[in-house]
Amino acid sequence: MRRDPAPVRTGGRLADRAFVLPVAAFFMLTPPILGIFNSRALVFGIPLLHVYCFAVWLVAIVCGGWLARRMVAEGDAAAGEAGPAERS
């Protein structure tokens, strides 16, 4: 007898990612990690530490926007699947 796998809810995965994103960004901006990039190296005349901090911030903002858009789209799709009586 073969059992079909349980349906996977992507909303749970997106919610998990939305939780992990700020935790990961916070971890990437803690002093022990920042110490790795605190050197005299320059990137186009800008200290490496500043480039790293800005890059982490930028990636967190872009990923947060992407996750928010996916979560809204998924919520709209779930509302579209529900009948008119279930929407209110």
Contacts in CASP RR format, 6 or more apart in sequence:
PFRMAT RR
TARGET T0000
AUTHOR 0000-0000-0000
METHOD contacts of the structure
MODEL  1
MRRDPAPVRTGGRLADRAFVLPVAAFFMLTPPILGIFNSRALVFGIPLLH
VYCFAVWLVAIVCGGWLARRMVAEGDAAAGEAGPAERS
10 74 0 8 1.000
11 71 0 8 1.000
11 74 0 8 1.000
14 67 0 8 1.000
14 70 0 8 1.000
14 71 0 8 1.000
14 74 0 8 1.000
15 71 0 8 1.000
17 67 0 8 1.000
18 64 0 8 1.000
18 67 0 8 1.000
18 68 0 8 1.000
18 71 0 8 1.000
21 60 0 8 1.000
21 63 0 8 1.000
21 64 0 8 1.000
21 67 0 8 1.000
22 60 0 8 1.000
24 60 0 8 1.000
25 56 0 8 1.000
25 57 0 8 1.000
25 60 0 8 1.000
27 33 0 8 1.000
28 56 0 8 1.000
29 53 0 8 1.000
29 56 0 8 1.000
34 49 0 8 1.000
34 52 0 8 1.000
34 53 0 8 1.000
35 49 0 8 1.000
37 48 0 8 1.000
37 49 0 8 1.000
37 52 0 8 1.000
38 48 0 8 1.000
38 49 0 8 1.000
39 48 0 8 1.000
39 49 0 8 1.000
40 47 0 8 1.000
41 47 0 8 1.000
41 48 0 8 1.000
42 48 0 8 1.000
43 51 0 8 1.000
79 87 0 8 1.000
80 87 0 8 1.000
END
